[in-house]
Amino acid sequence: MSTHLKLLGAWVLALYVLSRLIQNFRDQARKTPTVRFWPWIFPDVMNRLSFNSRAPDLIRKGYLLYRHQPFKVLKPGKDLLVLPLEYGNELRSVHSEKLNQLEANFENHVGDYTSILLGGDLHTNVIQQRLTPGLPRILPSVMDELDYAFGEEFPECQATWVPAQPYKLVLGLASRAGARVFVSKPICRDTKFLETSISLTANIFETIGILRLVPPVIRPFIGARLPSVQRLNDQMEYVRKLLGSEIERRKIEDEKNDDFLQWSTDLATRPEDQDPASIAHRTMGILSMAVVHTTAMAVTHMLYDLIERPHVLRMLLDEQKMTLPNGWSEIDQAAMLKMRLLDSFMRESQRFNPPGEVSFSRIVKEPIELSDGFVLEPGQQICVASRQINAESPDLENPGSYEPFRWSTDPSPTSSWAHSSTQNLHFGLGRYACPGRFFAAYTIKSIMSRLLLEYDFQLENGQTSRPRNLVQGDKILPDYNRCLLFRRRAN
C-alpha cells in the first residue's frame, strides 16, 4: 500500500474518531446520557440496529443508571428519550397539540407501511362516549358471542387431552367477541372478516420486525415490496369495501346499529373522518390491534403464569365456583365485579409481563420546559420506562416478588386491573391513558372465567416451567408458538 493511501486512511480514521468524540461530548453537554449496546466509538447505526433484540437490556440499564434523569436509547427512526417518572407526572395532562400520542403510535408501528392511521381522535371519542358508558348494555351480547365462540374455536377435548396453541385459541375467541361489538351480526360471523381481524396484526408485526432492521433512508426502496405489506394493502382494501358498503347500506335504509361502526359514523365531524372508507379502516385497525391481539396476549400470559403456580389456579377456581355456582352461563357484569382474586391476578401478571418496556409514548410538537429547567425539543419521541418503574415500585411491598393477590383486599377502584396510575403505567398515564381498558378488562375476565371453570390445561411432556417471553424491540410477547394440552372437565 502506498504512503499516500496510508496517510489518507489515517486521516479518515482520525476524522471519524474526532466526530464520535464531538458527538459524545455534545450528549454529555446536553445532560442527556445515551445508553448504548456498542461503545460510543462505533457508529450509531450499529446501536440502532441492535434495538430490535436489545431494547429491554438497554432500557433496564438506562433506568438503573439514570432513573431520576432523562436518557436516550438509539433506535431506527426516532430515538427514544426515556423520561423519569417525575417528568411523566408533570406531563400527564399536557394536550395532544403539544405532546402527540397518535404520531408516536404511527412512528412505533412504522405507519407508512403498516396502515396505522395517523390523524384524528375519533376512535378515542367513540370509546369514551359510547363504548365505555354503554358497557352494561353491551356486555350481554359479548357474553352471548363468547358462548358461541367457545363452541366454534375450541377443539373437542371432553375428558381427553388435546394439544392447541393458547394464543391462537384466544385470538379466535377475542376476534369473535370484539367483532360483535364493532360490526354486529352478520359480519361478526363472516369467516373472511374474522380471519382478517386476526392476521392483520400478524402482518403488521412482521413488517415492523423487518423494517426496524432497515435504516429509514432505505425503507422506501423495500417497504412496499415486502410480502407482509402487500398482504396488508390487500386486507385493508377488502375491509374498506366490506365495511364501507355496510355504512352506505345503513344510511340508505336508515338503519341504526348499536356498534362501533355506527358510533363512529354518528360522531364523525371532520370531513376526512366521515368518509366511509376511513371509518372502515379505523374500525378494523382498533379491533385488530387494540382488542384482538392485546386480549390474546394477556390471557396467554396468565395461562403460562398458572402453569407454574397450581396453588394460584386452585384459589382462582374456588372464587369462580363461589361467584358462579351454577356455571359460566350466569356470568354478567355484576359477577365479574366480584372476581377480586382474578382481577388482582390479571394485574400482577401484567406487571411482570406487560405489553411493552415503555409507555406514555409521545412526539413533542413544541418546546416544553419542565420544572427543573430541562427542555423537551420538537420532534423528540418521549416515553417512561413503565416496566422497570412498576417492577421496582417503592410503593409496593416486595415488588420483586410475584404476589397474585396483592390487590385483592383493597376494594377501591384504584387497585383494579384497569386503573391507570403511577403504580400501573402500562395503559399510559393521565388524560390520554388507553380508553378501551375497561372493555378489555371484561373481555379478558370473561374468557379466563370460562377457562378456569371448564378446562384443565398443562404444558406438554409434563413440563412445569413457564415459557419464556419473546422480544421485538420494546414489545413483549408471550411465546405464541407453544402448545398447551387442554381437557374439558366432565362436569
C-alpha positions in Angstrom: 0.0 0.0 0.0 1.4 3.4 -0.9 2.3 6.0 1.6 -0.4 8.3 0.3 -3.1 5.7 0.8 -1.9 5.0 4.3 -2.0 8.7 5.2 -5.5 9.0 3.7 -6.7 6.1 5.7 -5.1 7.6 8.9 -6.8 10.9 8.2 -10.2 9.3 7.6 -9.9 7.3 10.8 -8.8 10.3 12.8 -11.7 12.4 11.5 -14.1 9.6 12.3 -12.8 9.3 15.9 -13.0 13.1 16.2 -16.6 13.1 15.0 -17.5 10.4 17.5 -15.8 12.3 20.3 -17.6 15.5 19.4 -21.0 13.7 19.4 -20.2 12.1 22.7 -19.2 15.5 24.2 -22.5 17.0 22.9 -24.5 14.3 24.5 -22.8 14.9 27.8 -23.2 18.7 27.4 -26.9 18.3 27.0 -27.0 16.3 30.2 -28.8 13.5 28.3 -26.7 10.4 28.5 -27.1 7.9 25.7 -27.3 4.2 26.6 -25.6 2.0 24.0 -25.1 -1.7 23.4 -21.9 -0.9 21.3 -19.3 1.5 22.8 -19.5 5.1 21.6 -16.6 4.7 19.2 -18.8 2.5 17.0 -21.2 4.2 14.5 -24.7 4.9 15.8 -26.3 2.8 13.1 -24.9 -0.3 14.8 -26.7 0.6 18.1 -29.9 1.5 16.3 -29.9 -1.9 14.5 -29.4 -3.5 17.9 -32.6 -2.1 19.3 -34.8 -4.8 18.0 -33.1 -7.5 20.0 -31.5 -5.5 22.9 -34.2 -2.9 23.8 -35.1 -4.5 27.2 -31.5 -4.7 28.3 -30.8 -1.1 27.2 -33.9 0.4 28.9 -33.2 -1.5 32.1 -29.5 -0.4 32.0 -30.5 3.2 31.5 -33.2 3.1 34.2 -30.8 1.6 36.8 -28.1 4.2 36.0 -30.3 7.3 35.4 -33.7 6.7 36.9 -34.1 10.3 38.0 -33.0 12.0 34.8 -33.7 11.6 31.1 -31.6 9.2 29.0 -31.6 8.3 25.3 -31.9 5.0 23.6 -30.9 4.8 19.9 -33.3 3.0 17.6 -34.2 3.1 13.9 -36.3 6.2 13.1 -36.7 8.5 16.1 -34.6 7.8 19.1 -36.3 7.3 22.5 -35.9 9.9 25.1 -36.8 8.0 28.3 -38.0 10.3 31.0 -38.1 9.8 34.8 -41.5 9.2 36.4 -41.3 12.7 37.9 -41.4 14.2 34.4 -44.3 11.9 33.4 -46.3 13.2 36.3 -45.7 16.8 35.2 -46.7 16.0 31.6 -49.7 13.7 32.2 -52.3 16.4 31.4 -50.5 18.2 28.5 -52.7 18.5 25.5 -52.1 16.4 22.4 -51.3 19.6 20.4 -48.1 19.8 22.4 -47.4 16.1 23.0 -48.9 13.9 20.3 -49.7 10.3 21.1 -51.0 9.3 17.7 -47.8 10.4 16.0 -45.8 8.3 18.4 -48.0 5.3 17.7 -47.5 5.9 14.0 -43.7 6.0 14.5 -43.7 2.9 16.7 -45.6 0.9 14.1 -43.8 2.1 11.0 -47.1 3.6 10.0 -46.0 4.5 6.4 -46.1 0.8 5.6 -48.5 -0.8 8.2 -51.7 1.1 7.5 -51.8 2.6 11.0 -53.9 5.8 10.8 -52.3 9.0 11.9 -54.9 11.7 12.1 -57.8 12.4 14.4 -59.1 11.1 17.7 -62.4 9.8 16.5 -61.8 6.3 17.9 -61.0 7.8 21.3 -64.2 9.8 21.3 -66.2 6.7 20.3 -64.8 4.6 23.1 -65.1 7.3 25.8 -68.6 8.5 24.7 -70.3 5.3 23.5 -68.4 2.1 24.3 -67.4 2.6 28.0 -70.7 4.2 29.2 -72.6 1.6 27.3 -70.9 -1.5 28.8 -73.8 -2.6 31.0 -76.0 -2.7 27.8 -73.3 -4.1 25.6 -71.7 -6.9 27.7 -74.7 -9.4 27.4 -74.1 -9.5 23.6 -70.3 -10.1 24.3 -71.1 -13.0 26.6 -73.5 -14.4 24.0 -70.9 -14.2 21.3 -68.2 -15.8 23.5 -70.5 -18.7 24.3 -70.9 -19.2 20.6 -67.2 -18.7 20.0 -66.1 -21.4 22.5 -68.1 -23.9 20.6 -66.6 -22.8 17.3 -62.9 -22.3 18.3 -62.1 -24.8 21.0 -61.2 -28.4 19.9 -63.3 -31.3 21.1 -61.5 -32.3 24.3 -64.1 -33.8 26.6 -62.3 -35.9 29.2 -59.2 -36.2 26.9 -56.1 -34.1 26.5 -55.8 -32.3 23.2 -52.8 -30.0 22.1 -53.6 -26.5 21.0 -51.8 -23.2 20.9 -53.4 -21.0 23.5 -52.5 -17.7 21.8 -54.3 -18.9 18.6 -57.3 -20.2 20.5 -57.8 -16.9 22.3 -57.3 -15.0 19.1 -60.3 -16.8 17.8 -62.4 -16.1 20.9 -61.4 -12.4 21.1 -61.9 -11.7 17.4 -65.5 -13.0 17.6 -66.3 -11.2 20.8 -64.8 -7.9 19.5 -66.4 -8.2 16.1 -69.8 -8.5 17.7 -69.3 -5.1 19.4 -67.5 -3.5 16.4 -69.6 -4.6 13.4 -72.6 -6.6 14.7 -74.2 -9.6 13.0 -73.9 -11.0 10.4 -70.5 -9.6 9.6 -69.1 -10.6 13.0 -69.5 -14.2 12.0 -68.1 -13.8 8.5 -65.1 -16.2 8.2 -63.0 -13.9 6.0 -63.6 -10.9 8.2 -62.6 -12.8 11.3 -59.5 -14.2 9.7 -58.6 -10.7 8.5 -59.0 -9.2 12.0 -56.5 -11.8 13.3 -54.0 -11.9 10.5 -53.8 -8.1 10.1 -51.8 -7.6 13.3 -49.6 -10.5 12.5 -48.7 -8.8 9.2 -48.1 -5.5 11.0 -45.7 -7.1 13.5 -43.9 -8.9 10.7 -43.5 -5.7 8.8 -42.2 -3.9 12.0 -39.8 -6.7 12.7 -38.2 -6.4 9.3 -38.2 -2.6 8.8 -36.8 -1.9 12.2 -33.6 -3.7 10.9 -33.5 -1.3 8.0 -32.3 2.3 8.2 -35.2 4.7 7.4 -33.4 6.1 4.3 -33.6 2.6 2.7 -37.2 1.7 3.7 -38.9 3.4 0.7 -36.9 1.1 -1.6 -38.0 -2.1 0.0 -41.1 -1.4 2.2 -43.8 -1.6 -0.5 -42.2 -4.7 -1.9 -42.4 -6.7 1.4 -45.0 -9.6 1.2 -46.4 -8.6 4.5 -47.0 -5.0 3.3 -48.7 -6.3 0.2 -50.9 -8.5 2.3 -51.8 -5.6 4.5 -52.7 -3.4 1.5 -55.0 -6.2 0.1 -56.6 -6.7 3.6 -57.3 -3.0 4.1 -58.8 -2.8 0.6 -61.1 -5.7 1.4 -62.1 -4.1 4.7 -62.8 -0.7 3.1 -65.0 -2.3 0.5 -66.9 -4.5 3.0 -67.5 -2.0 5.8 -67.7 1.0 3.6 -70.6 -0.6 1.7 -72.2 -1.6 5.0 -72.1 2.1 6.2 -73.7 3.2 2.9 -76.4 0.5 3.2 -77.2 1.6 6.7 -77.6 5.2 5.6 -79.8 4.3 2.6 -82.0 2.0 4.7 -82.0 4.4 7.7 -80.7 1.5 9.9 -79.1 2.2 13.2 -76.9 -0.5 14.8 -75.5 -0.4 18.3 -71.9 -1.0 17.3 -68.5 0.8 16.9 -69.1 1.2 13.2 -72.3 3.1 13.8 -71.0 5.1 16.7 -68.1 6.2 14.5 -70.5 7.2 11.7 -72.6 9.2 14.2 -69.7 11.0 16.0 -67.5 11.8 13.0 -67.3 15.6 12.4 -64.2 16.2 10.3 -64.8 15.6 6.6 -61.9 13.1 6.5 -63.4 11.2 9.4 -66.8 11.0 7.7 -65.5 9.1 4.7 -66.9 5.5 4.9 -63.5 4.1 3.8 -61.8 6.0 6.6 -64.3 4.7 9.2 -63.9 1.2 7.9 -60.1 1.5 8.1 -60.2 2.8 11.6 -62.7 0.3 12.8 -60.6 -2.7 11.7 -57.4 -1.2 13.0 -58.7 -0.7 16.5 -60.5 -4.1 16.5 -57.4 -6.0 15.4 -54.6 -4.1 17.3 -56.3 -2.9 20.4 -58.8 -5.7 21.1 -58.0 -9.0 19.5 -54.2 -9.3 20.0 -54.0 -7.5 23.3 -56.6 -9.8 24.7 -54.9 -12.9 23.4 -51.5 -11.8 24.8 -52.9 -11.1 28.2 -54.8 -14.4 28.5 -51.8 -16.4 27.2 -49.5 -14.7 29.7 -51.9 -15.7 32.5 -52.2 -19.3 31.4 -48.4 -19.6 31.3 -48.2 -18.0 34.8 -50.7 -20.5 36.2 -48.8 -23.5 34.8 -46.1 -23.0 37.4 -48.4 -21.8 40.1 -51.0 -24.5 40.7 -51.9 -23.1 44.1 -53.0 -19.9 42.5 -55.1 -21.8 39.9 -56.9 -23.6 42.8 -57.7 -20.3 44.5 -59.0 -18.7 41.3 -61.1 -21.8 40.6 -62.6 -21.6 44.1 -63.5 -18.0 43.5 -65.2 -18.8 40.2 -67.3 -21.6 41.8 -68.4 -19.2 44.6 -69.2 -16.4 42.2 -70.9 -18.6 39.5 -72.3 -21.6 41.5 -74.4 -22.7 38.5 -71.7 -22.3 35.9 -70.4 -19.8 33.4 -73.9 -19.2 31.8 -74.6 -17.0 34.8 -71.8 -14.6 34.1 -72.6 -10.9 33.9 -71.1 -7.5 34.8 -72.1 -7.8 38.5 -70.5 -11.2 38.8 -67.3 -10.1 37.2 -67.0 -7.1 39.5 -67.0 -9.7 42.4 -64.0 -11.6 41.0 -61.4 -9.7 43.1 -58.8 -12.5 43.1 -59.0 -12.8 39.3 -58.7 -9.1 38.8 -55.7 -8.9 41.1 -54.1 -11.8 39.3 -54.6 -10.1 36.0 -52.9 -7.0 37.3 -49.9 -8.9 38.7 -49.5 -10.9 35.6 -49.4 -7.7 33.5 -46.9 -6.1 35.9 -44.5 -8.9 35.2 -45.5 -9.4 31.5 -46.6 -6.0 30.2 -47.2 -5.4 26.5 -44.0 -3.3 26.3 -41.0 -1.9 28.1 -42.2 1.6 27.9 -45.5 3.6 27.9 -46.6 7.2 27.7 -45.1 7.4 24.3 -45.4 10.9 22.7 -43.9 13.0 19.9 -43.0 16.6 21.1 -44.7 19.2 19.0 -43.4 22.4 20.6 -40.8 23.3 23.2 -41.8 22.4 26.8 -39.8 23.5 29.8 -40.1 21.3 32.9 -39.9 22.4 36.5 -36.1 21.8 36.8 -35.4 23.7 33.6 -35.0 20.7 31.3 -36.5 21.4 27.8 -38.2 19.0 25.6 -37.5 19.8 21.9 -39.9 19.5 19.0 -39.5 16.2 17.1 -38.3 14.2 20.1 -40.1 10.9 21.0 -40.5 10.6 24.7 -41.7 7.8 27.0 -41.3 6.4 30.5 -39.7 3.1 31.4 -43.0 1.7 32.7 -41.9 -1.9 33.1 -38.9 -1.1 35.3 -40.8 1.6 37.3 -43.6 -0.8 38.2 -41.3 -3.8 38.7 -39.3 -1.9 41.4 -42.0 0.4 42.7 -41.2 1.6 46.3 -44.9 1.8 46.9 -45.2 -1.9 46.8 -44.2 -4.4 49.5 -41.7 -6.9 48.0 -42.1 -5.5 44.4 -39.7 -8.2 43.0 -42.0 -11.0 44.3 -44.9 -12.3 42.2 -47.8 -11.9 44.5 -51.0 -12.6 42.5 -53.5 -11.4 45.1 -51.7 -8.3 46.5 -54.5 -6.0 45.3 -57.5 -8.3 46.2 -58.1 -6.9 49.6 -58.4 -3.3 48.5 -62.0 -2.6 47.3 -61.2 0.8 45.9 -61.2 1.3 42.0 -57.5 2.3 42.2 -56.5 -1.3 42.9 -58.2 -2.7 39.8 -56.6 -4.1 36.7 -58.0 -1.2 34.5 -56.9 1.6 36.8 -54.2 3.8 35.3 -51.7 5.3 37.8 -48.0 5.5 38.5 -48.3 2.0 40.0 -50.0 0.7 36.9 -48.4 2.5 33.9 -49.0 0.0 31.2 -52.1 1.8 30.0 -50.3 5.1 29.9 -50.8 8.0 32.2 -53.1 10.9 32.6 -55.8 12.2 30.2 -54.8 10.1 27.3 -54.5 6.7 29.0 -55.8 3.8 27.0 -59.6 4.4 26.7 -60.5 0.8 25.9 -59.1 -0.8 29.0 -62.4 -1.2 30.7 -63.9 -3.1 27.8 -60.7 -5.2 27.7 -61.0 -6.0 31.4 -64.4 -7.5 31.0 -63.4 -9.4 27.8 -60.3 -10.9 29.4 -62.1 -11.7 32.6 -65.0 -13.5 30.9 -62.6 -15.6 28.8 -60.5 -16.5 31.9 -63.6 -17.3 33.9 -64.7 -20.0 31.5 -61.3 -21.4 31.0 -60.9 -21.8 34.8 -64.4 -23.3 35.3 -64.5 -25.7 32.5 -61.0 -26.7 31.4 -57.8 -28.3 32.7 -54.6 -27.2 31.0 -50.9 -28.1 31.2 -47.7 -28.0 29.2 -46.8 -30.9 27.0 -44.4 -33.7 28.4 -45.2 -32.8 32.0 -43.2 -29.5 31.9 -43.9 -27.0 34.6 -41.6 -24.1 33.8 -43.2 -21.0 32.2 -42.4 -20.5 28.5 -40.1 -17.5 28.1 -41.4 -14.3 26.6 -40.4 -13.2 23.2 -39.0 -9.7 22.5 -39.4 -7.5 19.5 -37.8 -4.1 20.2 -39.6 -2.7 23.2 -42.6 -5.0 22.7 -43.0 -8.0 25.0 -44.9 -11.0 23.6 -45.9 -14.4 25.0 -44.4 -17.4 23.2 -47.3 -17.7 20.7 -45.8 -20.9 19.1 -46.1 -23.0 22.3 -48.8 -25.6 22.8 -50.7 -26.5 25.9 -52.8 -29.6 26.5 -56.4 -28.8 27.1 -59.1 -31.1 28.6 -62.7 -30.2 29.3 -63.9 -31.4 32.6 -66.7 -34.0 32.7 -68.8 -31.8 34.9 
